[in-house]
Amino acid sequence: MVCDGAKSSCAAKIASAVDAAIMAYTLESANHCFQPGEGLVKENVEDTIRNMGYVGRVGMKDTDVTILNLMIDQQQAD
């Protein structure tokens, strides 16, 4: 999910986040969890958070520029 600055879609993004939180709680209550090696999940929470931080900090750089260019109608030709 990315923030594109569209105010009217923020409520849908919040609803999706709340739904994900409820699903996570439901899974945890049933003693289910994702295992290390499934996607970005690592052996401990610190390393998993580090992976997510890397995605946000490094992986999303081009995405941020692309979204901003689309929002100001400065699309680059493929």
Jmol script that loads the backbone (N, CA, C; Angstrom):
load data "model"
ATOM      1  N   MET A   1       0.850  -1.159   0.000  1.00  0.00           N
ATOM      2  CA  MET A   1       0.000   0.000   0.000  1.00  0.00           C
ATOM      3  C   MET A   1       0.900   1.228   0.000  1.00  0.00           C
ATOM      4  N   VAL A   2       0.584   2.169  -0.832  1.00  0.00           N
ATOM      5  CA  VAL A   2       1.367   3.397  -0.896  1.00  0.00           C
ATOM      6  C   VAL A   2       0.470   4.599  -0.651  1.00  0.00           C
ATOM      7  N   CYS A   3       1.060   5.627  -0.085  1.00  0.00           N
ATOM      8  CA  CYS A   3       0.343   6.883   0.109  1.00  0.00           C
ATOM      9  C   CYS A   3       0.536   7.708  -1.145  1.00  0.00           C
ATOM     10  N   ASP A   4      -0.565   8.104  -1.754  1.00  0.00           N
ATOM     11  CA  ASP A   4      -0.484   8.910  -2.965  1.00  0.00           C
ATOM     12  C   ASP A   4      -1.034  10.315  -2.765  1.00  0.00           C
ATOM     13  N   GLY A   5      -1.336  10.656  -1.536  1.00  0.00           N
ATOM     14  CA  GLY A   5      -1.826  11.996  -1.255  1.00  0.00           C
ATOM     15  C   GLY A   5      -3.301  12.208  -1.547  1.00  0.00           C
ATOM     16  N   ALA A   6      -3.987  11.159  -1.975  1.00  0.00           N
ATOM     17  CA  ALA A   6      -5.416  11.281  -2.302  1.00  0.00           C
ATOM     18  C   ALA A   6      -6.234  11.180  -1.021  1.00  0.00           C
ATOM     19  N   LYS A   7      -6.742  12.265  -0.576  1.00  0.00           N
ATOM     20  CA  LYS A   7      -7.446  12.318   0.709  1.00  0.00           C
ATOM     21  C   LYS A   7      -8.643  11.377   0.778  1.00  0.00           C
ATOM     22  N   SER A   8      -9.397  11.265  -0.302  1.00  0.00           N
ATOM     23  CA  SER A   8     -10.605  10.445  -0.258  1.00  0.00           C
ATOM     24  C   SER A   8     -10.306   8.950  -0.157  1.00  0.00           C
ATOM     25  N   SER A   9      -9.125   8.524  -0.586  1.00  0.00           N
ATOM     26  CA  SER A   9      -8.800   7.095  -0.495  1.00  0.00           C
ATOM     27  C   SER A   9      -8.150   6.729   0.838  1.00  0.00           C
ATOM     28  N   CYS A  10      -7.865   7.712   1.660  1.00  0.00           N
ATOM     29  CA  CYS A  10      -7.233   7.435   2.953  1.00  0.00           C
ATOM     30  C   CYS A  10      -8.112   6.556   3.843  1.00  0.00           C
ATOM     31  N   ALA A  11      -9.404   6.780   3.837  1.00  0.00           N
ATOM     32  CA  ALA A  11     -10.310   5.983   4.668  1.00  0.00           C
ATOM     33  C   ALA A  11     -10.257   4.509   4.274  1.00  0.00           C
ATOM     34  N   ALA A  12     -10.163   4.225   2.989  1.00  0.00           N
ATOM     35  CA  ALA A  12     -10.066   2.834   2.540  1.00  0.00           C
ATOM     36  C   ALA A  12      -8.749   2.218   2.987  1.00  0.00           C
ATOM     37  N   LYS A  13      -7.688   2.997   2.966  1.00  0.00           N
ATOM     38  CA  LYS A  13      -6.381   2.499   3.406  1.00  0.00           C
ATOM     39  C   LYS A  13      -6.400   2.223   4.909  1.00  0.00           C
ATOM     40  N   ILE A  14      -7.042   3.099   5.667  1.00  0.00           N
ATOM     41  CA  ILE A  14      -7.166   2.890   7.113  1.00  0.00           C
ATOM     42  C   ILE A  14      -7.993   1.644   7.386  1.00  0.00           C
ATOM     43  N   ALA A  15      -9.089   1.468   6.658  1.00  0.00           N
ATOM     44  CA  ALA A  15      -9.933   0.285   6.838  1.00  0.00           C
ATOM     45  C   ALA A  15      -9.153  -0.989   6.523  1.00  0.00           C
ATOM     46  N   SER A  16      -8.326  -0.958   5.500  1.00  0.00           N
ATOM     47  CA  SER A  16      -7.500  -2.121   5.155  1.00  0.00           C
ATOM     48  C   SER A  16      -6.508  -2.433   6.266  1.00  0.00           C
ATOM     49  N   ALA A  17      -5.918  -1.398   6.841  1.00  0.00           N
ATOM     50  CA  ALA A  17      -4.961  -1.596   7.938  1.00  0.00           C
ATOM     51  C   ALA A  17      -5.656  -2.176   9.167  1.00  0.00           C
ATOM     52  N   VAL A  18      -6.851  -1.685   9.486  1.00  0.00           N
ATOM     53  CA  VAL A  18      -7.608  -2.209  10.624  1.00  0.00           C
ATOM     54  C   VAL A  18      -7.981  -3.672  10.374  1.00  0.00           C
ATOM     55  N   ASP A  19      -8.401  -3.981   9.157  1.00  0.00           N
ATOM     56  CA  ASP A  19      -8.736  -5.358   8.805  1.00  0.00           C
ATOM     57  C   ASP A  19      -7.517  -6.271   8.968  1.00  0.00           C
ATOM     58  N   ALA A  20      -6.354  -5.805   8.536  1.00  0.00           N
ATOM     59  CA  ALA A  20      -5.128  -6.597   8.680  1.00  0.00           C
ATOM     60  C   ALA A  20      -4.783  -6.808  10.151  1.00  0.00           C
ATOM     61  N   ALA A  21      -4.993  -5.792  10.970  1.00  0.00           N
ATOM     62  CA  ALA A  21      -4.725  -5.918  12.402  1.00  0.00           C
ATOM     63  C   ALA A  21      -5.665  -6.935  13.055  1.00  0.00           C
ATOM     64  N   ILE A  22      -6.924  -6.903  12.667  1.00  0.00           N
ATOM     65  CA  ILE A  22      -7.891  -7.865  13.215  1.00  0.00           C
ATOM     66  C   ILE A  22      -7.527  -9.285  12.777  1.00  0.00           C
ATOM     67  N   MET A  23      -7.139  -9.440  11.512  1.00  0.00           N
ATOM     68  CA  MET A  23      -6.733 -10.756  11.037  1.00  0.00           C
ATOM     69  C   MET A  23      -5.494 -11.245  11.791  1.00  0.00           C
ATOM     70  N   ALA A  24      -4.526 -10.366  12.028  1.00  0.00           N
ATOM     71  CA  ALA A  24      -3.319 -10.743  12.774  1.00  0.00           C
ATOM     72  C   ALA A  24      -3.684 -11.183  14.185  1.00  0.00           C
ATOM     73  N   TYR A  25      -4.584 -10.466  14.829  1.00  0.00           N
ATOM     74  CA  TYR A  25      -5.024 -10.837  16.172  1.00  0.00           C
ATOM     75  C   TYR A  25      -5.725 -12.196  16.163  1.00  0.00           C
ATOM     76  N   THR A  26      -6.593 -12.400  15.167  1.00  0.00           N
ATOM     77  CA  THR A  26      -7.315 -13.665  15.052  1.00  0.00           C
ATOM     78  C   THR A  26      -6.346 -14.831  14.844  1.00  0.00           C
ATOM     79  N   LEU A  27      -5.365 -14.644  13.976  1.00  0.00           N
ATOM     80  CA  LEU A  27      -4.368 -15.694  13.748  1.00  0.00           C
ATOM     81  C   LEU A  27      -3.570 -15.978  15.017  1.00  0.00           C
ATOM     82  N   GLU A  28      -3.154 -14.926  15.701  1.00  0.00           N
ATOM     83  CA  GLU A  28      -2.363 -15.091  16.929  1.00  0.00           C
ATOM     84  C   GLU A  28      -3.192 -15.782  18.000  1.00  0.00           C
ATOM     85  N   SER A  29      -4.453 -15.442  18.098  1.00  0.00           N
ATOM     86  CA  SER A  29      -5.332 -16.058  19.096  1.00  0.00           C
ATOM     87  C   SER A  29      -5.483 -17.558  18.850  1.00  0.00           C
ATOM     88  N   ALA A  30      -5.385 -17.966  17.583  1.00  0.00           N
ATOM     89  CA  ALA A  30      -5.476 -19.380  17.227  1.00  0.00           C
ATOM     90  C   ALA A  30      -4.094 -20.033  17.193  1.00  0.00           C
ATOM     91  N   ASN A  31      -3.083 -19.298  17.693  1.00  0.00           N
ATOM     92  CA  ASN A  31      -1.707 -19.793  17.775  1.00  0.00           C
ATOM     93  C   ASN A  31      -1.105 -20.082  16.387  1.00  0.00           C
ATOM     94  N   HIS A  32      -1.473 -19.265  15.407  1.00  0.00           N
ATOM     95  CA  HIS A  32      -0.901 -19.362  14.062  1.00  0.00           C
ATOM     96  C   HIS A  32       0.029 -18.178  13.849  1.00  0.00           C
ATOM     97  N   CYS A  33       1.109 -18.410  13.129  1.00  0.00           N
ATOM     98  CA  CYS A  33       2.014 -17.307  12.818  1.00  0.00           C
ATOM     99  C   CYS A  33       2.790 -17.630  11.546  1.00  0.00           C
ATOM    100  N   PHE A  34       3.371 -16.619  10.960  1.00  0.00           N
ATOM    101  CA  PHE A  34       4.227 -16.811   9.802  1.00  0.00           C
ATOM    102  C   PHE A  34       5.589 -17.267  10.297  1.00  0.00           C
ATOM    103  N   GLN A  35       6.216 -18.127   9.536  1.00  0.00           N
ATOM    104  CA  GLN A  35       7.499 -18.691   9.928  1.00  0.00           C
ATOM    105  C   GLN A  35       8.650 -17.915   9.279  1.00  0.00           C
ATOM    106  N   PRO A  36       9.817 -17.917   9.918  1.00  0.00           N
ATOM    107  CA  PRO A  36      10.992 -17.281   9.307  1.00  0.00           C
ATOM    108  C   PRO A  36      11.216 -17.823   7.898  1.00  0.00           C
ATOM    109  N   GLY A  37      11.519 -16.935   6.983  1.00  0.00           N
ATOM    110  CA  GLY A  37      11.726 -17.327   5.590  1.00  0.00           C
ATOM    111  C   GLY A  37      10.500 -17.129   4.723  1.00  0.00           C
ATOM    112  N   GLU A  38       9.352 -16.872   5.339  1.00  0.00           N
ATOM    113  CA  GLU A  38       8.141 -16.581   4.575  1.00  0.00           C
ATOM    114  C   GLU A  38       8.118 -15.084   4.279  1.00  0.00           C
ATOM    115  N   GLY A  39       8.492 -14.755   3.075  1.00  0.00           N
ATOM    116  CA  GLY A  39       8.557 -13.341   2.707  1.00  0.00           C
ATOM    117  C   GLY A  39       9.672 -12.637   3.451  1.00  0.00           C
ATOM    118  N   LEU A  40       9.348 -11.545   4.109  1.00  0.00           N
ATOM    119  CA  LEU A  40      10.349 -10.746   4.809  1.00  0.00           C
ATOM    120  C   LEU A  40      10.506 -11.151   6.274  1.00  0.00           C
ATOM    121  N   VAL A  41       9.755 -12.156   6.708  1.00  0.00           N
ATOM    122  CA  VAL A  41       9.787 -12.590   8.106  1.00  0.00           C
ATOM    123  C   VAL A  41      11.125 -13.252   8.411  1.00  0.00           C
ATOM    124  N   LYS A  42      11.750 -12.826   9.490  1.00  0.00           N
ATOM    125  CA  LYS A  42      13.030 -13.375   9.931  1.00  0.00           C
ATOM    126  C   LYS A  42      12.862 -14.099  11.265  1.00  0.00           C
ATOM    127  N   GLU A  43      13.959 -14.518  11.835  1.00  0.00           N
ATOM    128  CA  GLU A  43      13.957 -15.283  13.088  1.00  0.00           C
ATOM    129  C   GLU A  43      13.423 -14.482  14.277  1.00  0.00           C
ATOM    130  N   ASN A  44      13.571 -13.157  14.240  1.00  0.00           N
ATOM    131  CA  ASN A  44      13.107 -12.341  15.364  1.00  0.00           C
ATOM    132  C   ASN A  44      12.477 -11.049  14.841  1.00  0.00           C
ATOM    133  N   VAL A  45      11.755 -10.393  15.712  1.00  0.00           N
ATOM    134  CA  VAL A  45      11.007  -9.199  15.315  1.00  0.00           C
ATOM    135  C   VAL A  45      11.930  -8.063  14.884  1.00  0.00           C
ATOM    136  N   GLU A  46      13.087  -7.934  15.528  1.00  0.00           N
ATOM    137  CA  GLU A  46      14.009  -6.855  15.174  1.00  0.00           C
ATOM    138  C   GLU A  46      14.492  -6.982  13.729  1.00  0.00           C
ATOM    139  N   ASP A  47      14.851  -8.220  13.321  1.00  0.00           N
ATOM    140  CA  ASP A  47      15.318  -8.424  11.956  1.00  0.00           C
ATOM    141  C   ASP A  47      14.186  -8.268  10.942  1.00  0.00           C
ATOM    142  N   THR A  48      12.985  -8.662  11.322  1.00  0.00           N
ATOM    143  CA  THR A  48      11.825  -8.478  10.442  1.00  0.00           C
ATOM    144  C   THR A  48      11.560  -6.991  10.243  1.00  0.00           C
ATOM    145  N   ILE A  49      11.601  -6.213  11.316  1.00  0.00           N
ATOM    146  CA  ILE A  49      11.410  -4.762  11.228  1.00  0.00           C
ATOM    147  C   ILE A  49      12.526  -4.139  10.396  1.00  0.00           C
ATOM    148  N   ARG A  50      13.748  -4.622  10.554  1.00  0.00           N
ATOM    149  CA  ARG A  50      14.878  -4.125   9.766  1.00  0.00           C
ATOM    150  C   ARG A  50      14.605  -4.357   8.269  1.00  0.00           C
ATOM    151  N   ASN A  51      14.076  -5.526   7.908  1.00  0.00           N
ATOM    152  CA  ASN A  51      13.735  -5.799   6.510  1.00  0.00           C
ATOM    153  C   ASN A  51      12.686  -4.817   6.005  1.00  0.00           C
ATOM    154  N   MET A  52      11.651  -4.592   6.809  1.00  0.00           N
ATOM    155  CA  MET A  52      10.595  -3.671   6.396  1.00  0.00           C
ATOM    156  C   MET A  52      11.137  -2.248   6.245  1.00  0.00           C
ATOM    157  N   GLY A  53      12.008  -1.856   7.144  1.00  0.00           N
ATOM    158  CA  GLY A  53      12.637  -0.538   7.051  1.00  0.00           C
ATOM    159  C   GLY A  53      13.452  -0.390   5.782  1.00  0.00           C
ATOM    160  N   TYR A  54      14.162  -1.449   5.410  1.00  0.00           N
ATOM    161  CA  TYR A  54      14.962  -1.425   4.183  1.00  0.00           C
ATOM    162  C   TYR A  54      14.067  -1.260   2.959  1.00  0.00           C
ATOM    163  N   VAL A  55      12.968  -1.988   2.942  1.00  0.00           N
ATOM    164  CA  VAL A  55      12.026  -1.859   1.822  1.00  0.00           C
ATOM    165  C   VAL A  55      11.524  -0.420   1.727  1.00  0.00           C
ATOM    166  N   GLY A  56      11.142   0.153   2.863  1.00  0.00           N
ATOM    167  CA  GLY A  56      10.636   1.525   2.865  1.00  0.00           C
ATOM    168  C   GLY A  56      11.690   2.555   2.517  1.00  0.00           C
ATOM    169  N   ARG A  57      12.889   2.357   3.030  1.00  0.00           N
ATOM    170  CA  ARG A  57      13.952   3.343   2.857  1.00  0.00           C
ATOM    171  C   ARG A  57      14.624   3.238   1.490  1.00  0.00           C
ATOM    172  N   VAL A  58      14.918   2.044   1.036  1.00  0.00           N
ATOM    173  CA  VAL A  58      15.659   1.841  -0.212  1.00  0.00           C
ATOM    174  C   VAL A  58      14.739   1.438  -1.357  1.00  0.00           C
ATOM    175  N   GLY A  59      13.890   0.456  -1.090  1.00  0.00           N
ATOM    176  CA  GLY A  59      13.060  -0.091  -2.159  1.00  0.00           C
ATOM    177  C   GLY A  59      12.002   0.851  -2.696  1.00  0.00           C
ATOM    178  N   MET A  60      11.573   1.791  -1.887  1.00  0.00           N
ATOM    179  CA  MET A  60      10.477   2.672  -2.306  1.00  0.00           C
ATOM    180  C   MET A  60      10.954   4.003  -2.894  1.00  0.00           C
ATOM    181  N   LYS A  61      12.264   4.230  -2.986  1.00  0.00           N
ATOM    182  CA  LYS A  61      12.753   5.515  -3.508  1.00  0.00           C
ATOM    183  C   LYS A  61      12.203   5.802  -4.896  1.00  0.00           C
ATOM    184  N   ASP A  62      12.363   4.857  -5.809  1.00  0.00           N
ATOM    185  CA  ASP A  62      11.857   5.067  -7.170  1.00  0.00           C
ATOM    186  C   ASP A  62      10.336   5.158  -7.187  1.00  0.00           C
ATOM    187  N   THR A  63       9.678   4.408  -6.315  1.00  0.00           N
ATOM    188  CA  THR A  63       8.215   4.454  -6.242  1.00  0.00           C
ATOM    189  C   THR A  63       7.743   5.846  -5.836  1.00  0.00           C
ATOM    190  N   ASP A  64       8.404   6.436  -4.852  1.00  0.00           N
ATOM    191  CA  ASP A  64       8.034   7.791  -4.414  1.00  0.00           C
ATOM    192  C   ASP A  64       8.140   8.787  -5.563  1.00  0.00           C
ATOM    193  N   VAL A  65       9.241   8.725  -6.298  1.00  0.00           N
ATOM    194  CA  VAL A  65       9.447   9.641  -7.430  1.00  0.00           C
ATOM    195  C   VAL A  65       8.389   9.397  -8.500  1.00  0.00           C
ATOM    196  N   THR A  66       8.110   8.139  -8.793  1.00  0.00           N
ATOM    197  CA  THR A  66       7.108   7.805  -9.806  1.00  0.00           C
ATOM    198  C   THR A  66       5.734   8.340  -9.418  1.00  0.00           C
ATOM    199  N   ILE A  67       5.336   8.133  -8.168  1.00  0.00           N
ATOM    200  CA  ILE A  67       4.032   8.622  -7.708  1.00  0.00           C
ATOM    201  C   ILE A  67       3.962  10.142  -7.800  1.00  0.00           C
ATOM    202  N   LEU A  68       4.994  10.811  -7.357  1.00  0.00           N
ATOM    203  CA  LEU A  68       5.002  12.281  -7.429  1.00  0.00           C
ATOM    204  C   LEU A  68       4.924  12.753  -8.874  1.00  0.00           C
ATOM    205  N   ASN A  69       5.666  12.116  -9.772  1.00  0.00           N
ATOM    206  CA  ASN A  69       5.609  12.506 -11.186  1.00  0.00           C
ATOM    207  C   ASN A  69       4.223  12.289 -11.770  1.00  0.00           C
ATOM    208  N   LEU A  70       3.585  11.184 -11.435  1.00  0.00           N
ATOM    209  CA  LEU A  70       2.224  10.939 -11.914  1.00  0.00           C
ATOM    210  C   LEU A  70       1.257  11.984 -11.379  1.00  0.00           C
ATOM    211  N   MET A  71       1.443  12.363 -10.127  1.00  0.00           N
ATOM    212  CA  MET A  71       0.527  13.330  -9.518  1.00  0.00           C
ATOM    213  C   MET A  71       0.671  14.716 -10.148  1.00  0.00           C
ATOM    214  N   ILE A  72       1.843  15.047 -10.659  1.00  0.00           N
ATOM    215  CA  ILE A  72       2.019  16.357 -11.290  1.00  0.00           C
ATOM    216  C   ILE A  72       2.088  16.234 -12.816  1.00  0.00           C
ATOM    217  N   ASP A  73       1.619  15.070 -13.318  1.00  0.00           N
ATOM    218  CA  ASP A  73       1.514  14.825 -14.763  1.00  0.00           C
ATOM    219  C   ASP A  73       2.848  14.972 -15.499  1.00  0.00           C
ATOM    220  N   GLN A  74       3.908  14.492 -14.907  1.00  0.00           N
ATOM    221  CA  GLN A  74       5.213  14.498 -15.575  1.00  0.00           C
ATOM    222  C   GLN A  74       5.686  13.070 -15.792  1.00  0.00           C
ATOM    223  N   GLN A  75       4.854  12.297 -16.457  1.00  0.00           N
ATOM    224  CA  GLN A  75       5.188  10.910 -16.713  1.00  0.00           C
ATOM    225  C   GLN A  75       6.352  10.824 -17.695  1.00  0.00           C
ATOM    226  N   GLN A  76       7.218   9.856 -17.443  1.00  0.00           N
ATOM    227  CA  GLN A  76       8.317   9.609 -18.369  1.00  0.00           C
ATOM    228  C   GLN A  76       7.890   8.524 -19.348  1.00  0.00           C
ATOM    229  N   ALA A  77       8.273   8.670 -20.579  1.00  0.00           N
ATOM    230  CA  ALA A  77       7.944   7.659 -21.589  1.00  0.00           C
ATOM    231  C   ALA A  77       8.739   6.394 -21.309  1.00  0.00           C
ATOM    232  N   ASP A  78       8.098   5.241 -21.538  1.00  0.00           N
ATOM    233  CA  ASP A  78       8.793   3.969 -21.338  1.00  0.00           C
ATOM    234  C   ASP A  78       9.844   3.725 -22.376  1.00  0.00           C
TER     235      ASP A  78
END
end "model"
wireframe off; spacefill off
backbone 0.3
color backbone group
